[in-house]
Amino acid sequence: MPRTFHRIYVTRDAKQPHRGTLRAGHLRFPVALGRSGVVARKAEGDGGTPKGTLPLRGVWFRPDKVRRPDTALPLRATRKDDLWVDAPDDRNYNRPVRAPYPASHENMWRGDDLYDYVVELGWNDRPRKAGRGSAIFMHLARPGFAPTEGCVALRRGDMEKLLPFLGPDTVMVIR
């Protein structure tokens, strides 16, 4: 396994705020960002990608669609009943849970390919504050790099090139 990067950088495009570039050592990849661009004051549902330094908590992967990634990050195979709570008033806000779950949530096992690989970013998780945003991930991009709901998204091949360089001490700096 190659040496892991300590920092990876995401910089927004000044002309297209929902687009940007991810830099990790010698690697450079285009990324999609939230529809509101990079925001300094993140709020649930605002469509902004939070500005800041975010630790990488681990990788989720769809075992029926992709191979187990080669990475030093903790791994979790996604299951059909995996959800992520996005209801600010719920006790499990911004945490993974299993279906069925009564509060508003996001399905981690999606019908499209966006969550075939998901890097869980440490945003609003330690400590959690109601309404400061949930489910901030690095995941796969839609065709044409359409905006995300606040995540960082890149092409499948770029994610597969990047994952071997990520480890528990890697942080993502979003600016």
C-alpha positions in Angstrom: 0.0 0.0 0.0 1.4 3.5 -0.8 2.2 6.0 1.8 -0.9 8.0 2.9 -1.4 11.7 2.5 -1.7 13.8 5.7 -3.9 16.4 3.9 -6.0 16.5 0.8 -7.3 19.9 -0.4 -10.6 20.8 -2.1 -10.7 24.2 -3.7 -13.8 25.7 -5.3 -13.9 27.1 -8.8 -14.4 30.9 -8.7 -16.6 30.8 -11.8 -18.6 27.8 -11.0 -19.1 27.6 -7.2 -20.5 24.0 -7.3 -17.3 22.8 -9.0 -13.8 22.5 -7.7 -10.5 20.6 -7.7 -9.2 18.0 -5.2 -5.5 18.0 -4.7 -3.7 15.1 -3.0 0.0 15.1 -3.4 0.7 14.5 -7.1 -3.0 13.8 -7.8 -5.5 16.4 -9.2 -9.2 15.6 -9.8 -12.2 17.7 -10.7 -15.0 17.5 -8.1 -18.6 18.5 -7.7 -19.6 20.5 -4.6 -22.9 21.5 -3.1 -25.3 23.5 -5.1 -24.6 26.5 -2.9 -20.9 26.1 -3.2 -18.5 26.2 -0.2 -20.1 27.8 2.9 -18.6 29.0 6.1 -21.8 28.6 8.2 -23.3 25.2 7.2 -27.0 24.5 8.0 -29.1 21.4 7.3 -30.6 21.5 3.8 -28.7 24.6 2.6 -26.9 22.7 -0.2 -23.5 24.0 0.9 -20.3 22.1 1.3 -18.8 23.1 4.6 -15.6 25.0 4.7 -13.0 23.7 7.1 -10.7 20.8 7.9 -12.6 17.5 8.1 -11.1 14.2 9.3 -11.8 11.0 7.2 -13.8 8.6 9.4 -13.9 5.6 7.1 -15.1 4.2 3.8 -18.5 2.5 3.0 -18.6 0.4 -0.2 -21.3 -1.5 -2.1 -20.0 -5.1 -2.1 -22.4 -6.1 -4.9 -21.1 -3.4 -7.3 -17.5 -2.6 -6.4 -14.5 -4.4 -5.1 -13.3 -4.0 -1.5 -11.1 -0.8 -1.7 -7.4 -0.8 -1.0 -7.1 1.8 1.7 -5.8 2.3 5.3 -9.2 3.8 6.3 -11.6 1.7 8.3 -14.0 -0.2 5.9 -17.7 -1.0 6.1 -19.6 -2.9 3.5 -22.9 -1.2 2.9 -26.1 -3.2 3.6 -29.5 -2.8 2.1 -30.9 -1.6 5.5 -28.2 1.1 6.1 -29.6 4.6 6.6 -28.2 8.0 7.7 -30.4 10.2 9.9 -30.9 13.8 8.6 -33.6 14.9 11.0 -32.1 17.6 13.3 -34.6 16.8 16.2 -33.9 13.1 16.2 -31.5 11.6 18.9 -29.6 9.9 16.1 -29.1 13.0 13.9 -26.1 12.7 11.7 -25.5 9.1 12.6 -25.9 5.8 10.7 -28.9 3.6 11.7 -30.6 0.5 10.3 -34.0 0.3 8.6 -36.8 0.6 9.4 -36.3 4.0 11.0 -39.1 6.5 11.6 -37.2 9.8 11.3 -36.1 11.4 8.1 -33.0 9.7 6.7 -30.9 9.1 3.6 -30.5 5.6 2.2 -26.9 4.5 2.0 -27.9 1.6 -0.4 -28.9 3.8 -3.4 -30.5 2.9 -6.7 -27.9 4.9 -8.6 -24.1 4.6 -8.3 -23.4 7.7 -6.2 -22.8 5.7 -2.9 -20.9 2.8 -4.4 -17.9 4.3 -2.5 -18.5 6.7 0.3 -15.8 8.3 2.4 -17.5 9.4 5.7 -16.2 12.9 6.5 -16.1 14.2 10.1 -18.5 17.0 9.9 -20.8 17.9 12.8 -20.2 14.6 14.5 -18.0 15.2 17.5 -19.9 16.9 19.0 -23.1 16.9 17.0 -25.2 20.1 16.9 -28.8 20.0 15.7 -29.2 21.7 12.3 -25.5 22.1 11.5 -25.6 19.6 8.6 -25.6 15.9 8.2 -24.4 13.2 5.8 -21.4 15.1 4.5 -19.5 12.6 2.5 -17.0 12.2 -0.4 -18.8 10.0 -2.9 -19.1 9.4 -6.6 -20.2 12.2 -9.0 -23.3 12.4 -11.1 -22.7 12.7 -14.9 -21.5 16.2 -15.8 -20.5 16.9 -12.2 -24.0 18.0 -11.3 -24.1 19.7 -7.8 -24.4 17.7 -4.6 -26.5 18.4 -1.5 -23.3 19.5 0.3 -20.8 16.6 -0.4 -17.7 16.4 -2.4 -18.1 14.1 -5.4 -15.6 12.7 -7.9 -15.5 10.2 -10.8 -15.3 6.5 -9.9 -11.8 6.0 -11.4 -10.5 9.0 -9.5 -11.9 7.7 -6.3 -10.3 4.4 -6.9 -6.9 6.1 -7.5 -7.3 8.2 -4.4 -8.4 5.6 -1.8 -5.0 3.8 -1.5 -3.5 7.2 -0.3 -6.0 7.8 2.4 -5.6 6.8 6.1 -6.8 7.5 9.6 -4.6 10.5 9.9 -5.7 12.1 6.6 -7.8 15.2 6.7 -9.7 17.0 3.9 -9.2 20.8 3.8 -12.1 22.5 2.1 -11.7 26.1 1.1 
